[in-house]
Amino acid sequence: MVYLGEILLTEAEIGGHFDELMEWVNEVKQLDIRVNADTPNDLLTAIHFGAEGIGLCRTEHMFFHEERIAYVRQMIVAESLEERKRALTHLKEMQKDDFTQLFRIAEGRPVNIRLLDPPLHEFLPKAEKDLERLAQDTGKTLAEVKKRVNELAESNPMLGHRGCRLAVTYPEIYKMQAEAIMESAVQIHDEGQKVFPEIMIPLVSSKEELAFVKQEIKNSVQAIFDRERVLLPYDIGTMIEIPRACVTADEIAKEAQFFSFGTNDLTQLTYGFSRDDAGKFLPSYGERGILETDPFQTLDTAGVGALVEMAVSRGRMTNPNMKMGVCGEHGGDPRSIHFFHKLGLKYVSCSPFRVPIARLAAAQVVLKEQAQLQKA
């Protein structure tokens, strides 16, 4: 049936049979269901649907706000540490406001915050008028700004200078974010509310990478604790999204307090498919029976899933009690959730409106296992 014109919408009401069903779900499911949320509204919506914390807060989304992007660009084109730190000081105060709001709404639920992930060039302007504005803001010539923009251009940004690689080159960026997180946590603690931040370092491929970045963050956090005379619980872990990280997970687990599987990038890097471009050819793969499902929608358990399973197994060899979860889009897909449950993961994280579906799928897999045991 097709309707012409705008359809009147109403706010979904939670209660009645929905609440009753979700109570049954909570009694059965073993996986925690978290949300991918970057804004207070996303988190409020997810908690409304029963989310048990944030599994992925993408800090780069906070940087694109109109009032912030100018400082981000000033940070990127800076030619000295002092110049870069001036821009980071402004960004830190803005990030503190973001994190304080999220911690307050979370009310003690875990909040997993991924540090800056995309390549820096994504934040830079392309239009001439915006380049001129950046030159004016930084006191540089237009030619100098254009030169810097050209220097940051990458042939393959997906495989380039991003994630933890930024922190190896510019440690002050992640240090600023860590300070913003923990100073916000201290503020919430002082308000008498529980707070539990999880600081996630993205795109790690080796233990040495993680160890370097982690130590920089720990030094910054400890300085805050010493200054404020307080000690708060927090974790530092990594996003597992590179095949090498899966293969060497036993080594990486020596430095990580948690693993969060970024199955979007792990799928890209395992298949060699660009998620942004695969839509041009994946329909043909489906029509010809080459792929049963879109691997970006439902986890490829034979390939990508085998890497996840390897990482889980190897990580537990080093740290049997390590917290492990999933924050890719597959965290909201019922078939993928069944696979993650069988691996014994702690949680899956998905978009706000998929939280009820994820909760239901997590309970269904337990009931299915119980039914199979009874038959046996």
Phi, psi and omega in degrees: 000138181242133178251136175266137178090180183279134180266134179293127181250149176233154178294132179296131179264127177261128181156187176057231183295327178299311180299321180296315179298316182292331174295318177297318180302313182296330179289336188254315189297153178249331177284137167283147179245113178253181183233148168273107187218134179242350184230157176303321181296318178298317181291319178299317178299314183294318178296323175304324180268003174101016178296146185251023179142180176260127177263343179200113169249114185270102188294335180296332178297330179288335183283341185277355178303143187304320184282353183251332189300330179298318180289326176298316181293322176297321178298319186289319184273000180302141181255357179220159178298319181297317180295318181293320181294329178297317178291322181295330178299317178294316181295326181299315180296323178292318179293323178301319178297319178299308185293322179300317179298315181294315179298321182295317180290324183295333177052051176090350175292152180297141178234109182266116185248116178274127178289168190312129187246314188285162177294150187297329185297338180297337181271349187276149182284160177242326181290145183302316182297325179288325176294320178295321179296318179295320177298318179295317182295328185259355181072022180256166174280159178299323179296320179295319179294316180297322178298317180294319178299317179294324179295328183274349179297141182232145179290322180220082185302331179302328183250017190256219187276084184210176179059217183297342178296328175298320183287334176289321180280317183233077182303333184295338180292308180291328178296319177300315182294319179297320178295318179298319180297309187284327175293324175294319179297320178297319179299315180294320177300318180293337176280357178090017182246144177290150180211138179218095178275143171242118183264118187250126180262118185272159170063031178286138177236353181210158177299321183295319176303308183297319182299318180296308183294319180301317181295321177300317181292315181298322178298317180294318181294317181296325178298323177293315179299319180295317182292318184271354182054052180215157177223117182243148176287140174199159178238149169240123181221194184221155173273123178266107186215006178241132181309321180298325179294325177293318183290328182251027185298332179295324177285315180298326181296343177291338182250344187258142174266348174202156170246135170234118185279116175271085190288345176294304180291326179297323176293317179301313186283336178281315179279334191076021177264138169276122181300326182287336185248348187295337179299343180286334184233341182299325176303324178293325177296322178291316181298327183264005176073017180284321175237131180287322181222163174290118184294348176272350177258314178239129186302135172283095186290333182288325183252290180297318179298325178295324177292319177299315180298320177298316181295320178298311182297313182289321178298320180287338174299321181275318183225090185302333184257016182297136177283129181225139179211185182230134179235006176281175181302334181296344179295348178249007182261122185305317181295320179291323179299322177301318180294316181296323177299316182294335176281351179077030179290161182279320185205163165235153180232142184211178179291157188307315186280356175262359181302312180299321179296317180295319179298315180296316180297322180296327177283322182298322181292326177293316179297322179296318178296318180297321179294320179294323178295320180294323178293323180290000000 
